[in-house]
Amino acid sequence: MNEAVKHIVIVGGGSAGWLAAGVIAAEHCSASDAGLRVTLLESPDVAPIGVGEGTWPTMRDTLHKIGVSETDFFRECDASFKQGSRFNGWVNGRADDHYFHPFVLPQGYGETDLVSGWLQQYAQLPFADLVSFQPHLCVHGKAPKQKGTPEYAAVANYGYHLDASKFGQFLRKHCTEKLGVRHVLDHMTGIHTHENGDIASLQTQANGALEGDLFIDCTGMQSLLLGKHYQIPFLSQKHVLFNDTAMALQIPYADENTPIASQTISTAQDSGWIWDIGLPTRRGTGYVYSSAHTTDEAAQQALHSYTVQTGGPINPGTPRKLTFKPGYHSKFWHKNCVAIGLSAGFIEPLEASALALVELSASMLSDEMPATRSGMELAAKRFNDAFIYRWERVIDFLKLHYVLTQRTDSDYWRDNCQPEGIPERLQELLVLWQHQSPSRYDLARIDEVFPSASYQYVLYGMGFRPKQRPTVRRTDDTAAAMTYFQEAASLTRKMLAALPDNRELITHIQRNGMLKI
């Protein structure tokens, strides 16, 4: 079979389906008669999960690439700025236990050994606070740009917090009205295949058989095409990352002028952690935990207690319970079917890796879209190789947040430190990092989900301290490191004075918009 690939059919909406549709349709001119046709089939009765409210800065590039107005995005998706994550209570659980993972690289990163200078001169200070201005912006509730900064431009690197349900609707409108994506609202009732096992068409309840050349599975955790139809094995990671349940809750602000946090707040609990995301109209919170280490009732009580302690109502309501199996499929592209989003896998919401993987998947598929069926096998091989690697690196990075904890107050934290639950590659890196910092040599791909700087922020934020080398290197230049520390401090002073508060800028955008690039 060497038929041309002219028609892409995406099954499932939500953030994954519509992001994939937007990225492909924008690149392949779907609004033109000569472009690639893109159809998205969405069930009218299946609501998206709608709790993935954090993104990486890559989302700015993605939205810009598909032609979205950042002003419209803020207005229609209840969006706010995200400049990184703050981790409370992960190291030892004491009142002063917190550290930041900012989006800005350390000042002078890659130019000299900042870690050596930090340990020699400022070991009493948190690493991120010394090498980056961004944690200080977060502490003071500052926005990452000024009112006159154009759309998608930044003073400080940023991603977004958003209402996931509104985001899916926003993307659907943009894709169908601006990018030429055909939207079919109907139930899928069956799958028809060619003799070689490829999917030929999807049977629908009201629109007959929907034919296509390449099918993208965005059906969420059901994984109707890749998982159920093709029976591609699922690789559980429950032995590495224990969380499998979440209680999600939306919390109103005390008043309309309540400050909006400029970072995701992750607060450790006895059997997991609570996320706290500030949107303009509300906070999104939730307790993600291991069902093997606590009960639903205890988790709900912990979430309610956190809500009250952080200024929420005394009776915040009943949280929405979500269950998931941490893991991913053994391959993501089989025959003429590609899984993107939850249909490919899910680990846990820590560090907002899910949407980042959607973006990377949609981008690679779009960039390497085969022209004919004969090119699909090689494209699939390259895609599967890339994303097996990426899923493994996500697991390593997320596990890094747990394995260095000093907490011994519950089985959950003690179990997370057991060697049998630590991936072999991560164990090797922890040995290597005893005498050198995480660097680009530890991460071999160009489009890493998490760069080496992120590993440094988490590693040293969790209390890891490298040992002194027996010999001196040229990059052990304390004077050079001091210069960069001073630059970071100078930038901190300038930005704190020049940048508006997070809510102030968001209100300005909603009322007046941003400058167009």
C-alpha positions as CSV (number, residue, x, y, z in Angstrom):
1,M,0.0,0.0,0.0
2,N,1.4,3.3,-1.1
3,E,-1.6,5.6,-1.0
4,A,-1.0,9.3,-0.3
5,V,-1.7,10.6,3.2
6,K,-4.4,13.2,2.6
7,H,-6.8,12.9,5.5
8,I,-6.1,12.8,9.2
9,V,-8.9,11.7,11.6
10,I,-8.6,12.6,15.3
11,V,-10.8,10.7,17.7
12,G,-11.5,12.7,20.9
13,G,-11.5,16.4,21.8
14,G,-10.3,18.0,24.9
15,S,-6.9,19.7,25.2
16,A,-5.0,16.8,23.5
17,G,-7.3,16.4,20.5
18,W,-7.7,20.0,19.7
19,L,-4.0,20.8,20.3
20,A,-3.1,18.0,17.9
21,A,-5.7,19.3,15.4
22,G,-4.4,22.9,15.6
23,V,-0.7,22.0,15.3
24,I,-1.3,19.8,12.3
25,A,-3.9,22.0,10.5
26,A,-1.8,25.1,10.9
27,E,1.4,23.5,9.5
28,H,-0.3,21.6,6.7
29,C,-2.7,24.3,5.5
30,S,-5.9,22.5,6.2
31,A,-7.9,25.6,5.4
32,S,-6.7,25.4,1.8
33,D,-8.0,23.0,-0.8
34,A,-4.4,21.8,-1.4
35,G,-3.7,21.2,2.3
36,L,-4.1,18.1,4.5
37,R,-7.6,17.5,5.6
38,V,-8.2,17.2,9.3
39,T,-11.4,15.9,10.9
40,L,-12.0,15.6,14.6
41,L,-14.6,13.1,15.8
42,E,-15.9,13.9,19.3
43,S,-18.5,12.2,21.3
44,P,-21.3,14.5,22.5
45,D,-21.6,12.6,25.8
46,V,-17.9,12.3,26.9
47,A,-16.7,15.3,28.9
48,P,-13.0,15.9,29.1
49,I,-11.2,15.3,32.4
50,G,-10.6,19.0,32.6
51,V,-8.1,19.3,35.5
52,G,-4.8,19.7,33.6
53,E,-4.5,23.4,34.4
54,G,-0.7,23.9,34.2
55,T,1.6,24.2,31.2
56,W,5.3,24.7,30.4
57,P,6.6,27.8,28.5
58,T,6.5,25.7,25.3
59,M,2.7,26.4,25.2
60,R,3.5,30.0,24.3
61,D,5.3,28.8,21.1
62,T,2.5,26.3,20.4
63,L,-0.3,28.8,20.6
64,H,1.7,31.4,18.6
65,K,2.5,28.8,15.9
66,I,-1.2,28.0,15.4
67,G,-2.2,31.6,15.2
68,V,-3.9,32.1,18.5
69,S,-4.2,35.6,20.0
70,E,-2.7,35.6,23.5
71,T,-5.2,38.3,24.5
72,D,-8.1,36.1,23.4
73,F,-6.6,33.1,25.1
74,F,-6.4,35.0,28.5
75,R,-9.9,36.3,28.1
76,E,-11.6,33.1,27.1
77,C,-9.6,30.5,29.1
78,D,-9.5,32.2,32.5
79,A,-5.7,32.1,32.1
80,S,-3.0,33.4,34.3
81,F,0.8,33.4,34.3
82,K,2.9,30.5,35.6
83,Q,6.6,31.1,36.3
84,G,7.4,27.7,37.8
85,S,6.6,25.6,40.8
86,R,7.0,26.0,44.6
87,F,7.4,22.8,46.7
88,N,6.3,23.0,50.3
89,G,7.1,20.3,52.8
90,W,8.8,17.9,50.4
91,V,12.2,17.8,52.1
92,N,11.5,17.4,55.9
93,G,8.0,18.7,56.4
94,R,9.0,21.6,58.7
95,A,7.3,25.0,58.5
96,D,10.2,26.6,56.7
97,D,10.6,23.7,54.2
98,H,10.1,25.0,50.6
99,Y,12.0,25.5,47.4
100,F,11.4,26.8,43.9
101,H,11.7,25.3,40.4
102,P,11.6,28.4,38.2
103,F,11.3,28.5,34.4
104,V,14.3,30.9,34.0
105,L,17.7,29.3,33.6
106,P,20.3,30.1,36.3
107,Q,22.2,33.2,35.6
108,G,25.5,32.2,33.9
109,Y,24.2,28.6,33.4
110,G,26.8,26.6,31.4
111,E,29.4,29.4,31.7
112,T,31.0,28.3,35.0
113,D,30.4,26.0,37.9
114,L,27.7,27.8,39.8
115,V,27.2,25.0,42.3
116,S,30.8,25.1,43.5
117,G,30.5,28.9,44.0
118,W,27.2,28.4,45.8
119,L,28.6,25.8,48.2
120,Q,31.8,27.7,48.9
121,Q,30.2,31.2,49.5
122,Y,26.4,30.9,50.0
123,A,25.6,27.4,51.1
124,Q,23.1,28.7,53.6
125,L,20.9,30.1,50.8
126,P,18.6,28.1,48.6
127,F,20.2,27.4,45.3
128,A,17.4,28.8,43.1
129,D,17.1,32.0,45.2
130,L,20.8,32.7,44.6
131,V,21.1,31.9,40.9
132,S,17.7,33.2,39.6
133,F,15.6,36.3,40.0
134,Q,12.4,34.3,39.3
135,P,11.7,32.8,42.7
136,H,11.7,36.4,44.1
137,L,9.1,37.4,41.5
138,C,6.9,34.5,42.6
139,V,7.3,35.3,46.3
140,H,6.2,38.9,45.7
141,G,3.4,37.9,43.3
142,K,4.9,39.7,40.3
143,A,3.9,39.1,36.7
144,P,6.5,37.9,34.1
145,K,6.1,40.9,31.8
146,Q,5.0,44.5,31.7
147,K,1.8,46.1,30.3
148,G,3.6,47.2,27.2
149,T,5.3,43.8,26.5
150,P,3.8,42.4,23.3
151,E,2.0,39.1,23.0
152,Y,4.1,36.0,23.7
153,A,7.2,38.1,24.5
154,A,8.5,37.8,28.0
155,V,10.6,39.7,30.5
156,A,10.8,36.4,32.6
157,N,10.1,33.1,31.0
158,Y,6.5,31.9,31.6
159,G,3.9,29.3,30.9
160,Y,0.2,29.4,31.8
161,H,-2.4,28.3,34.3
162,L,-5.7,27.8,32.6
163,D,-9.2,26.4,32.9
164,A,-8.8,23.1,30.9
165,S,-12.4,22.8,29.9
166,K,-12.5,26.4,28.6
167,F,-9.2,25.8,26.8
168,G,-10.6,22.8,24.9
169,Q,-13.6,24.9,23.8
170,F,-11.3,27.8,22.8
171,L,-9.1,25.6,20.7
172,R,-12.1,24.0,19.0
173,K,-13.5,27.4,18.0
174,H,-10.1,28.5,16.6
175,C,-9.4,25.2,14.8
176,T,-12.8,25.1,13.1
177,E,-13.2,28.8,12.3
178,K,-9.6,29.7,11.4
179,L,-7.7,26.5,10.5
180,G,-10.2,24.5,8.5
181,V,-10.6,21.5,10.9
182,R,-13.9,19.6,10.3
183,H,-15.7,18.9,13.6
184,V,-18.0,15.8,13.7
185,L,-20.0,15.5,16.9
186,D,-21.1,11.9,17.0
187,H,-20.6,8.5,18.7
188,M,-18.0,6.1,17.4
189,T,-19.7,2.7,17.2
190,G,-17.1,0.5,15.4
191,I,-13.8,0.3,13.7
192,H,-13.3,-1.0,10.1
193,T,-9.9,-2.3,9.0
194,H,-8.0,-3.0,5.8
195,E,-6.6,-6.5,5.2
196,N,-3.1,-5.3,6.4
197,G,-4.6,-4.3,9.8
198,D,-4.7,-0.6,9.2
199,I,-7.8,1.3,10.2
200,A,-9.9,2.0,7.2
201,S,-12.7,4.0,8.8
202,L,-14.6,4.6,12.0
203,Q,-18.2,3.8,12.1
204,T,-20.4,6.5,13.6
205,Q,-23.9,6.6,14.8
206,A,-25.2,9.4,12.6
207,N,-22.5,10.1,10.0
208,G,-21.8,6.7,8.7
209,A,-18.2,5.5,8.1
210,L,-15.6,8.1,8.6
211,E,-12.6,7.2,6.3
212,G,-9.1,8.4,6.9
213,D,-5.4,7.7,6.1
214,L,-4.0,8.3,9.5
215,F,-5.9,8.1,12.8
216,I,-4.9,9.9,16.0
217,D,-6.2,8.4,19.3
218,C,-7.1,11.2,21.7
219,T,-9.8,9.2,23.6
220,G,-8.2,9.6,27.0
221,M,-7.5,6.8,29.4
222,Q,-9.9,4.5,27.5
223,S,-7.3,4.5,24.6
224,L,-10.0,3.1,22.3
225,L,-7.8,2.7,19.2
226,L,-4.3,2.0,20.4
227,G,-5.2,0.2,23.7
228,K,-8.5,-1.5,23.1
229,H,-8.5,-2.1,19.3
230,Y,-4.8,-2.8,18.8
231,Q,-4.2,-4.2,22.3
232,I,-0.8,-2.5,22.6
233,P,0.5,-3.5,26.0
234,F,0.4,-1.0,28.9
235,L,3.6,-0.6,31.0
236,S,2.6,0.1,34.6
237,Q,4.8,2.4,36.6
238,K,3.0,1.9,39.9
239,H,6.1,0.4,41.4
240,V,8.1,3.6,40.7
241,L,5.5,6.4,41.2
242,F,2.7,5.3,43.6
243,N,0.0,7.9,43.1
244,D,-3.1,6.6,41.4
245,T,-6.0,8.8,42.7
246,A,-6.8,12.5,42.9
247,M,-9.5,14.5,44.6
248,A,-10.0,17.8,42.7
249,L,-11.7,20.9,44.0
250,Q,-12.4,24.4,42.8
251,I,-12.0,27.1,45.5
252,P,-13.5,30.7,45.2
253,Y,-11.3,33.6,46.2
254,A,-12.3,35.6,49.4
255,D,-12.7,38.6,47.2
256,E,-12.0,39.7,43.6
257,N,-8.8,41.5,44.6
258,T,-7.1,38.4,46.2
259,P,-3.6,38.0,44.8
260,I,-3.0,35.4,42.1
261,A,-0.1,33.1,42.7
262,S,2.4,33.2,39.8
263,Q,3.5,29.6,40.4
264,T,2.0,26.2,40.9
265,I,2.1,25.4,44.6
266,S,2.7,21.7,45.5
267,T,2.4,20.9,49.2
268,A,3.4,17.5,50.5
269,Q,1.0,15.4,52.5
270,D,1.3,12.1,54.4
271,S,0.4,10.1,51.3
272,G,0.9,12.4,48.3
273,W,0.7,16.1,47.6
274,I,-1.8,18.9,47.0
275,W,-1.7,21.1,44.0
276,D,-2.8,24.7,44.2
277,I,-3.2,26.7,40.9
278,G,-4.4,30.3,40.9
279,L,-6.7,31.5,38.1
280,P,-8.3,34.9,37.8
281,T,-11.7,33.7,39.1
282,R,-10.8,30.8,41.4
283,R,-8.1,28.4,42.6
284,G,-7.9,24.9,41.3
285,T,-6.7,22.5,44.0
286,G,-6.5,18.8,44.4
287,Y,-4.9,16.0,46.4
288,V,-3.1,13.4,44.3
289,Y,-2.2,10.3,46.4
290,S,-1.5,6.6,46.6
291,S,-4.6,4.5,47.3
292,A,-2.3,1.9,48.8
293,H,-1.2,4.4,51.5
294,T,-4.4,6.2,52.5
295,T,-8.1,6.1,52.1
296,D,-10.4,8.4,50.1
297,E,-12.0,9.7,53.3
298,A,-8.6,10.7,54.8
299,A,-7.6,12.3,51.5
300,Q,-10.8,14.3,51.3
301,Q,-10.3,15.5,54.9
302,A,-6.7,16.5,54.2
303,L,-7.8,18.5,51.2
304,H,-10.5,20.2,53.2
305,S,-8.1,21.1,55.9
306,Y,-5.7,22.5,53.4
307,T,-8.4,24.6,51.9
308,V,-9.4,26.2,55.2
309,Q,-5.7,26.8,56.1
310,T,-5.1,28.6,52.8
311,G,-8.1,31.0,53.1
312,G,-10.8,28.9,51.4
313,P,-14.3,28.4,52.7
314,I,-15.0,26.2,55.8
315,N,-17.3,24.0,53.7
316,P,-15.6,23.8,50.3
317,G,-17.9,21.1,48.9
318,T,-17.3,17.6,47.7
319,P,-14.2,17.1,45.6
320,R,-14.3,15.2,42.3
321,K,-12.6,11.9,42.5
322,L,-10.3,10.8,39.6
323,T,-8.5,7.5,39.3
324,F,-5.6,6.6,36.9
325,K,-3.1,3.9,36.3
326,P,0.5,5.4,36.2
327,G,2.2,4.2,33.1
328,Y,2.3,4.3,29.3
329,H,1.9,2.0,26.3
330,S,4.8,0.1,24.9
331,K,4.5,2.0,21.7
332,F,2.5,5.0,20.6
333,W,2.3,4.6,16.8
334,H,1.1,1.3,15.5
335,K,0.0,0.7,11.9
336,N,-1.8,4.0,10.9
337,C,-2.8,4.9,14.4
338,V,-1.0,7.4,16.7
339,A,-1.9,7.9,20.4
340,I,-1.5,11.4,21.8
341,G,-2.4,12.5,25.4
342,L,-3.9,10.3,28.0
343,S,-4.5,7.5,25.4
344,A,-0.7,7.2,25.2
345,G,-0.2,7.2,29.0
346,F,-0.2,9.2,32.2
347,I,2.1,9.3,35.2
348,E,0.8,12.0,37.6
349,P,0.2,15.7,37.4
350,L,3.5,16.7,39.1
351,E,5.4,19.3,36.9
352,A,2.6,19.5,34.2
353,S,4.3,16.9,32.0
354,A,1.1,15.7,30.4
355,L,0.4,18.7,28.3
356,A,4.1,19.1,27.5
357,L,4.1,15.6,26.0
358,V,1.0,16.4,24.0
359,E,2.7,19.4,22.5
360,L,5.9,17.4,21.7
361,S,3.8,14.5,20.2
362,A,1.7,16.8,18.0
363,S,4.8,18.8,16.9
364,M,6.8,15.7,15.9
365,L,3.9,14.1,14.1
366,S,3.2,17.3,12.2
367,D,6.9,17.8,11.3
368,E,7.4,14.2,10.2
369,M,4.0,13.6,8.7
370,P,4.5,10.9,6.1
371,A,3.5,11.8,2.5
372,T,2.4,8.2,1.8
373,R,1.6,5.0,3.6
374,S,5.0,3.5,2.6
375,G,6.7,6.2,4.7
376,M,4.6,5.4,7.8
377,E,6.7,2.5,9.2
378,L,9.9,4.6,9.4
379,A,8.0,7.6,10.8
380,A,6.4,5.3,13.4
381,K,9.7,3.8,14.4
382,R,11.3,7.2,14.9
383,F,8.3,8.4,16.8
384,N,8.2,5.4,19.1
385,D,11.9,5.6,19.8
386,A,11.6,9.3,20.7
387,F,8.7,9.0,23.0
388,I,9.8,5.9,24.9
389,Y,12.9,7.9,25.7
390,R,10.8,10.9,26.8
391,W,8.4,8.9,29.0
392,E,11.4,7.3,30.7
393,R,13.0,10.7,31.3
394,V,9.7,12.1,32.7
395,I,9.6,9.2,35.1
396,D,13.2,9.8,36.2
397,F,12.5,13.5,36.8
398,L,9.3,13.0,38.7
399,K,10.9,10.3,40.9
400,L,13.8,12.7,41.7
401,H,11.3,14.8,43.6
402,Y,10.6,11.9,46.0
403,V,13.8,9.9,46.4
404,L,15.8,12.6,48.3
405,T,13.2,13.3,50.9
406,Q,14.2,13.3,54.5
407,R,10.6,12.6,55.6
408,T,10.1,9.4,57.6
409,D,6.7,10.3,59.1
410,S,4.7,7.9,56.9
411,D,5.0,4.7,54.9
412,Y,4.5,6.7,51.7
413,W,7.6,8.8,52.0
414,R,9.7,5.9,53.4
415,D,8.6,3.6,50.5
416,N,9.5,6.2,47.9
417,C,13.1,6.0,49.0
418,Q,13.4,2.2,48.7
419,P,16.0,1.3,46.0
420,E,13.7,-1.2,44.2
421,G,11.4,1.7,43.3
422,I,14.1,3.9,41.8
423,P,14.8,3.5,38.0
424,E,18.3,2.2,37.3
425,R,19.2,5.2,35.2
426,L,18.2,7.6,38.0
427,Q,20.3,5.6,40.5
428,E,23.3,5.9,38.1
429,L,22.8,9.7,37.7
430,L,22.6,10.2,41.5
431,V,26.0,8.5,41.8
432,L,27.4,10.6,39.0
433,W,26.0,13.8,40.6
434,Q,27.9,13.2,43.8
435,H,30.8,15.0,42.1
436,Q,29.3,16.9,39.2
437,S,26.2,18.8,38.4
438,P,23.4,17.7,36.0
439,S,24.4,18.9,32.6
440,R,23.5,18.6,28.9
441,Y,25.6,15.4,28.7
442,D,23.1,13.6,31.0
443,L,20.2,14.4,28.6
444,A,20.9,13.3,25.0
445,R,17.9,14.7,23.0
446,I,17.4,18.2,21.6
447,D,13.7,18.4,22.8
448,E,14.0,17.2,26.3
449,V,10.8,17.6,28.3
450,F,12.9,18.8,31.3
451,P,16.3,20.5,30.7
452,S,19.3,19.8,32.9
453,A,18.7,23.1,34.8
454,S,15.4,21.7,36.0
455,Y,17.3,18.7,37.5
456,Q,19.6,21.1,39.3
457,Y,16.8,23.1,40.8
458,V,15.0,20.0,42.1
459,L,18.2,18.2,43.1
460,Y,19.6,21.0,45.2
461,G,16.1,22.2,46.3
462,M,15.6,18.7,47.9
463,G,18.8,19.1,49.9
464,F,21.3,17.1,47.8
465,R,24.8,18.4,48.2
466,P,27.6,17.2,45.9
467,K,31.0,16.2,47.4
468,Q,34.2,18.2,46.8
469,R,36.3,16.9,43.9
470,P,39.8,15.7,44.8
471,T,41.3,18.1,42.1
472,V,40.6,21.6,40.8
473,R,39.0,22.4,37.5
474,R,39.1,25.6,35.5
475,T,35.4,26.0,35.8
476,D,35.7,26.0,39.6
477,D,35.9,29.8,39.4
478,T,34.4,31.3,42.5
479,A,35.0,34.8,41.2
480,A,33.0,34.1,38.0
481,A,30.2,32.5,40.0
482,M,30.1,35.5,42.3
483,T,29.7,37.8,39.3
484,Y,26.6,35.8,38.1
485,F,25.2,35.8,41.6
486,Q,25.5,39.5,41.7
487,E,23.8,39.8,38.2
488,A,20.9,37.7,39.5
489,A,20.6,39.9,42.5
490,S,20.7,43.1,40.4
491,L,18.0,41.7,38.0
492,T,15.9,40.8,41.0
493,R,16.0,44.4,42.3
494,K,15.2,45.8,38.8
495,M,12.4,43.5,38.1
496,L,10.7,43.8,41.5
497,A,10.6,47.5,40.9
498,A,9.5,47.4,37.3
499,L,7.0,44.5,37.0
500,P,3.3,44.8,37.9
501,D,1.5,42.4,40.2
502,N,0.2,39.2,38.6
503,R,-3.5,40.2,39.1
504,E,-2.9,43.7,38.0
505,L,-1.4,42.7,34.6
506,I,-4.1,40.0,34.0
507,T,-6.8,42.5,34.7
508,H,-5.1,44.9,32.3
509,I,-5.0,42.2,29.6
510,Q,-8.7,41.4,30.1
511,R,-9.7,45.0,29.7
512,N,-7.2,46.4,27.2
513,G,-5.5,43.5,25.6
514,M,-1.8,43.1,24.7
515,L,0.3,44.6,22.0
516,K,0.5,42.5,18.9
517,I,3.9,41.4,17.8
